[in-house]
Amino acid sequence: MTDILDTITTWAAELTWDDLPAEVRERAGFALSDTVATMVGGAPTEAAGIALDYAATAAGSAPLVGRGAAATPASAAFGNGVAASALDFDDGHYLAGAIHPGSVIVPAVLAVAKPRTTVAEALVAQVVGYEIGLRAAALLWPQHDGDHYHATGCAGAIGAAAAAAKLLGLDADGIGRAIKISWVHAPMSTFGTPMVKESIGWGAATGVAAAELAAAGFMRLPAGYTIPSNEVLPPTPFHQPGAAQDPFVTSIGTRYEVLHTYFKSFAACRYIHAAGAGFQALLAEHGIAAADIASVRVGTHQAATFLDEVAPKTIETAQYSFPLVFGSLALWGAVGAPEMDASRLDDDERLAFAAKVRLEYDADLDQHYPARYPSRVAVTTTDGRTVEGVYLDAPGDPGTSFGPAELRAKWLRLLVPALGEGAAEKVLAGLGDANAGLHETLAPVWEGK
């Protein structure tokens, strides 16, 4: 029987830019720009600052965002991965283990890129990482209702390893060994706040280290020797029972899951997005201002009912707070880097509004989860009116109206404060040019203003 990992890694080793459909090239380019922008926007946070300081202690050749300094590839992937996830503004995939692929895989690609690496070469490696990592995530999570340990840093490490190995020029055997090495070293993280989140930085670092070890010959077998199969301790998630027959796995190379990721319009947990967009729509449709609101009730699926903290004291717990996000939207009309800055956590007006928001379990919404993260929103005004709606989709979901123009506006809001308008525009132009040199394009990102 053919080993499914052999099929996957052969596809990965042989994939070229010319093989990618135009829509995959475009979507992968969006993911690259989105992750770079969220990395730059997240770099000033306390979490990223600590992670980048730590990374800088291991001097090397891989650049660190905003530092004008470089570290070893694994350390750079760690620091830049923490920055990319610090604002909870990174992309995701509902059915592939609910992971955030970009913040793990893109920093790994950037860490191993060479001075002459083109944007196209980086994107091919990134696509390999996404397609393999997302499938590993779908196999891993959830194994059962109480299993939250196969999160982004775990499955993402596999995608990061595959991407880094591809960009390093490894063959199918080398990519396969990188995947195996990353799996047995992958962080088994749940959702740790503040700062840790899903071990995204460690997942990126693990993936890079695994690829570099594979390039050096780690786990290479003697010629002609094959280790007997072992279902008790499968060497990768792709070797667990049923994986080789799973249509989600076997579709690799014919169905590109990068096309089914989502992008975020709010710097907050994805569970909040459909509700937040619905809340904005209700206010706009009925002409309701923040001062007119007496209370807000939000019904949500069971998995999101814990996101009810009214006065969080870290930006990470703020990102997981329906009340604080709704306060930002009602008062300021946005939830981005400025609204989620630590200096605004004690804003009295927002805290007062947050106290008006009540989160409750709505069992009817469970039927849509995990393919969607739905919510019911009811706004009661000071004059006694109540307006409400049910919202299944969030901006940035595949097929929604949050498209290239909205993404570009998001990227500029994140890039311009750090780089200036001219440099931000040049970075985005370069990332949109397949023939551009990656390091030259990203020079302002590494140096900052």
C-alpha positions in Angstrom: 0.0 0.0 0.0 1.3 3.5 -0.9 2.2 5.6 2.2 -0.1 8.6 2.1 2.8 10.7 3.4 4.8 9.7 0.3 2.0 10.9 -1.9 1.8 14.2 0.0 5.5 14.9 0.0 6.0 13.9 -3.6 3.3 16.5 -4.5 5.1 19.0 -2.3 8.5 18.4 -3.7 7.3 18.7 -7.3 5.1 21.7 -6.9 6.1 24.8 -8.9 4.7 28.3 -9.4 3.4 27.3 -12.8 1.4 24.5 -11.2 -0.7 26.8 -9.0 -4.0 28.0 -10.4 -4.4 31.8 -10.6 -6.9 32.0 -7.8 -4.5 30.0 -5.5 -1.6 32.4 -6.4 -3.8 35.4 -5.6 -5.1 34.0 -2.3 -1.7 32.9 -1.2 -0.4 36.4 -1.9 -3.2 37.9 0.2 -2.2 35.5 3.1 1.4 36.6 2.8 0.6 40.3 2.8 -1.9 39.8 5.7 0.6 38.0 7.8 3.3 40.5 7.2 1.0 43.3 8.1 -0.3 41.6 11.3 3.4 40.9 12.2 4.3 44.5 11.8 1.2 45.7 13.7 1.9 43.2 16.5 5.6 44.0 16.9 5.1 46.9 19.4 3.1 44.8 21.8 4.6 43.6 25.1 4.4 40.0 24.1 6.2 40.5 20.8 8.8 42.8 22.4 9.8 40.1 24.9 9.8 37.4 22.2 11.9 39.5 19.8 14.4 40.4 22.6 14.7 36.7 23.4 15.2 35.8 19.7 17.9 38.5 19.3 20.1 36.7 21.9 20.8 34.0 19.3 22.5 36.1 16.6 22.2 34.9 13.0 21.1 35.8 9.5 17.3 35.7 9.7 15.8 39.2 10.2 13.6 40.2 13.1 10.6 42.5 12.5 11.3 46.2 13.3 14.6 45.5 14.9 17.3 46.0 12.3 18.8 42.9 13.7 18.9 39.2 12.8 18.8 35.9 14.7 19.1 32.2 13.9 16.3 31.0 11.6 14.5 29.1 14.4 14.8 32.1 16.8 13.6 34.5 14.2 10.6 32.3 13.4 9.8 32.3 17.1 9.9 36.1 17.6 8.2 37.0 14.3 5.6 34.3 14.9 4.7 35.8 18.3 4.5 39.3 16.6 2.2 37.9 13.8 -0.2 36.5 16.4 0.0 39.2 19.1 -3.1 41.1 17.9 -5.2 38.0 17.1 -5.5 39.6 13.6 -4.1 36.5 11.8 -6.0 34.3 9.3 -7.6 31.0 10.1 -9.6 28.0 8.8 -12.8 26.7 10.4 -12.7 23.0 9.6 -9.0 22.5 9.5 -8.6 22.2 13.3 -9.6 25.9 13.7 -5.9 26.8 13.4 -4.3 30.1 12.3 -1.9 28.9 9.5 -0.3 32.2 8.5 1.2 33.3 11.8 3.1 29.9 12.0 3.9 29.1 8.4 4.8 32.6 7.0 7.4 33.4 9.7 9.0 30.0 9.0 9.2 30.8 5.3 10.7 34.2 6.0 13.2 32.7 8.4 14.8 30.3 5.9 14.5 32.6 2.8 17.7 33.4 1.1 18.8 36.8 -0.2 17.8 35.8 -3.7 14.5 34.2 -2.8 11.6 35.6 -5.0 8.1 36.2 -3.8 6.9 33.4 -6.1 9.3 30.9 -4.5 8.2 32.0 -1.0 4.6 31.6 -2.0 5.0 28.1 -3.4 6.6 27.0 -0.1 3.9 28.8 1.8 1.2 26.9 -0.2 2.9 23.6 0.6 2.9 24.6 4.3 -0.8 25.6 4.3 -2.0 22.5 2.4 -0.1 20.1 4.6 -0.6 21.9 7.9 -4.3 22.4 7.4 -4.8 18.7 6.7 -2.7 17.7 9.7 -4.8 20.0 11.8 -8.1 18.5 10.6 -6.8 15.1 11.6 -5.7 16.2 15.0 -8.4 18.4 16.4 -10.6 17.6 18.2 -9.8 14.0 19.1 -12.6 14.3 21.7 -14.6 17.0 23.4 -12.0 17.8 26.0 -9.0 17.8 23.7 -7.7 21.3 23.0 -4.0 20.5 22.9 -3.7 20.0 19.1 -3.9 23.7 18.5 -2.2 26.0 16.1 1.3 25.6 17.4 1.0 21.8 17.2 -0.4 21.3 13.7 1.1 24.5 12.5 4.6 23.2 13.3 4.0 20.5 10.7 3.0 23.0 8.1 5.9 25.3 9.0 8.3 22.3 8.6 6.9 21.4 5.2 7.1 25.0 4.0 10.6 25.6 5.3 11.8 22.2 3.9 10.3 23.1 0.5 12.1 26.5 0.4 15.3 24.9 1.4 15.1 22.7 -1.7 14.6 19.3 0.1 13.3 16.4 -1.9 10.2 14.3 -1.0 12.2 12.2 1.5 13.6 15.3 3.1 10.2 17.0 3.4 8.8 13.8 4.9 11.5 13.7 7.5 10.9 17.4 8.3 7.3 16.6 8.9 8.1 13.6 11.1 10.7 15.6 13.1 8.3 18.5 13.6 5.5 16.2 14.8 7.5 14.5 17.5 8.8 17.9 18.7 5.6 19.9 18.2 4.3 22.0 21.2 1.1 20.4 22.7 -0.4 23.7 23.5 -3.9 24.8 24.5 -5.0 28.4 24.7 -2.6 30.1 27.1 -3.2 33.7 28.0 -1.6 36.1 28.2 1.0 36.1 25.5 1.4 32.3 24.8 -2.0 31.8 23.0 -1.5 28.6 21.0 2.3 28.3 21.1 2.4 29.9 17.7 5.9 31.2 18.0 7.2 27.8 19.2 5.3 26.1 16.4 7.1 28.3 13.8 10.5 27.7 15.5 9.9 23.9 15.7 9.0 23.8 12.0 12.2 25.7 11.0 14.4 23.6 13.3 12.8 20.4 11.9 13.5 21.5 8.3 17.1 22.4 9.1 17.6 19.0 10.8 16.1 17.2 7.9 18.4 19.0 5.5 21.3 17.9 7.7 20.2 14.2 7.4 18.4 13.8 10.7 16.1 10.7 10.7 17.5 9.5 7.3 17.2 5.7 7.1 19.8 3.3 5.7 19.3 2.5 2.0 16.7 -0.2 1.4 15.5 -0.2 5.0 11.9 0.7 6.0 10.7 0.9 9.6 7.7 -1.4 10.2 4.4 0.4 10.5 3.2 1.2 14.0 -0.4 2.2 14.6 0.2 2.5 18.4 2.7 5.4 17.9 2.1 6.6 14.3 5.1 8.6 13.0 2.8 11.5 11.8 -0.9 12.3 12.0 -1.1 11.1 8.4 -0.4 7.6 9.6 -3.2 7.3 12.2 -6.1 5.0 11.4 -8.3 6.3 8.7 -6.2 9.2 7.6 -5.2 7.7 4.2 -8.9 7.3 3.4 -10.0 10.8 4.6 -11.2 12.8 1.6 -10.0 16.0 3.3 -6.5 14.5 3.2 -6.5 12.7 -0.1 -7.7 15.9 -1.9 -4.3 17.5 -1.6 -3.1 18.7 -4.9 -6.6 18.9 -6.4 -8.4 21.0 -3.8 -6.5 23.9 -2.3 -7.6 24.7 1.2 -5.8 28.0 1.1 -8.9 29.1 -0.8 -11.1 28.3 2.2 -9.3 30.3 4.9 -10.7 33.5 6.4 -9.2 36.9 7.0 -10.0 39.0 10.1 -11.5 42.5 10.1 -11.2 42.8 13.9 -8.2 42.2 16.2 -10.1 39.7 18.3 -11.0 36.0 18.6 -12.9 34.8 15.5 -15.8 33.6 17.7 -16.7 37.3 18.1 -16.6 38.4 14.5 -20.0 37.5 13.2 -21.6 39.0 16.3 -19.4 42.2 16.0 -20.3 42.7 12.3 -23.9 42.0 13.0 -23.9 44.5 15.9 -22.4 47.2 13.6 -25.0 46.4 11.0 -27.8 46.8 13.5 -26.5 50.2 14.7 -26.1 51.4 11.1 -29.5 50.1 9.9 -31.5 51.7 12.8 -29.4 54.8 13.3 -28.4 53.9 16.9 -25.5 55.6 18.6 -23.6 54.3 21.6 -25.3 56.8 23.9 -28.7 55.4 22.8 -28.0 51.8 24.0 -29.3 50.6 27.3 -28.2 46.9 26.9 -26.9 44.3 24.5 -27.6 40.6 24.7 -25.4 38.3 22.7 -26.4 34.6 22.2 -23.6 32.3 21.0 -22.7 28.7 20.5 -21.5 26.8 23.6 -17.7 27.0 22.7 -17.8 30.8 22.9 -19.7 31.3 26.1 -16.5 31.9 28.2 -15.6 35.1 26.3 -17.5 37.3 28.7 -14.9 39.2 30.7 -16.0 42.8 31.1 -12.8 44.4 32.3 -9.7 42.4 31.0 -6.3 43.7 32.1 -4.2 42.3 29.2 -4.6 42.9 25.4 -4.8 39.1 24.9 -7.8 38.7 27.3 -9.3 41.8 25.7 -9.2 40.0 22.3 -11.3 37.3 23.9 -13.9 39.6 25.3 -17.3 40.1 23.6 -18.1 43.1 25.9 -14.9 44.9 25.3 -15.0 44.3 21.5 -18.6 45.6 21.4 -17.5 48.6 23.4 -14.8 49.4 20.8 -17.3 49.0 17.9 -20.0 51.1 19.6 -17.7 54.0 20.6 -14.9 54.0 18.0 -16.2 51.9 15.1 -13.2 49.7 14.9 -11.2 46.9 16.6 -7.6 47.2 15.4 -4.2 47.8 16.8 -5.0 51.3 18.3 -8.2 50.0 20.0 -6.4 46.9 21.4 -3.4 48.8 22.7 -2.6 48.2 26.4 -2.8 52.0 27.1 -6.6 51.9 26.4 -7.6 48.9 28.6 -8.7 51.2 31.4 -10.7 53.6 29.2 -13.7 54.4 31.4 -16.2 55.0 28.6 -15.5 51.7 27.0 -15.6 49.8 30.3 -18.9 51.4 31.1 -20.3 50.2 27.8 -18.8 46.8 28.2 -20.8 46.4 31.4 -24.0 46.7 29.3 -23.2 43.6 27.3 -24.4 40.2 28.5 -23.3 36.9 26.8 -25.6 33.9 27.0 -25.7 30.4 25.5 -28.1 29.9 22.6 -28.3 26.1 21.9 -30.0 26.7 18.5 -26.7 28.0 17.2 -24.7 24.9 18.0 -25.9 23.3 14.8 -23.7 25.6 12.7 -20.5 25.1 14.7 -17.6 24.5 13.8 -18.2 25.3 10.1 -19.4 28.7 11.3 -19.2 30.8 14.4 -22.7 32.2 14.7 -24.3 34.7 17.1 -27.6 36.3 17.9 -27.5 40.0 18.8 -30.2 42.0 20.5 -29.8 45.7 21.2 -32.2 47.5 23.5 -32.2 51.3 23.4 -32.8 53.8 26.2 -36.3 54.5 24.8 -37.3 50.9 25.0 -36.8 49.7 21.5 -35.2 46.3 20.8 -33.7 45.3 17.5 -32.1 42.0 16.8 -30.7 39.6 14.3 -28.9 36.3 13.8 -25.5 36.4 12.1 -23.9 33.2 10.7 -21.1 34.6 8.6 -18.3 37.0 9.4 -16.4 39.5 7.2 -13.5 37.8 5.6 -15.2 34.4 5.3 -14.7 32.8 1.9 -17.3 34.3 -0.4 -18.1 37.4 1.7 -17.7 41.0 0.6 -14.5 41.5 2.7 -12.3 41.4 -0.4 -9.1 43.0 -1.8 -10.0 46.6 -1.1 -10.9 45.9 2.5 -7.8 43.8 3.0 -5.6 46.5 1.6 -7.1 49.0 3.9 -6.5 46.7 6.8 -2.9 46.2 5.8 -2.2 49.9 5.5 -3.7 50.6 8.9 -1.2 48.1 10.3 1.9 49.0 8.2 1.7 52.8 7.9 2.2 53.7 11.7 5.4 51.5 11.7 6.8 52.1 8.2 5.3 55.4 6.9 2.9 55.5 4.0 5.5 55.4 1.2 7.3 52.4 2.5 4.1 50.6 3.3 2.9 51.0 -0.2 6.2 49.7 -1.6 6.1 46.7 0.6 2.6 45.8 -0.6 3.5 46.4 -4.2 6.6 44.1 -3.9 4.6 41.4 -2.2 2.2 41.5 -5.1 5.0 41.0 -7.7 5.9 37.3 -8.1 9.3 38.2 -9.5 10.3 40.6 -6.8 13.1 39.7 -4.3 11.5 38.9 -1.0 14.2 40.3 1.3 14.5 43.5 -0.7 10.8 43.9 -0.6 10.6 43.4 3.1 13.6 45.6 4.0 11.4 48.3 5.6 9.7 45.6 7.6 12.9 44.5 9.2 14.3 48.0 9.7 11.2 49.9 10.7 11.0 53.6 10.3 
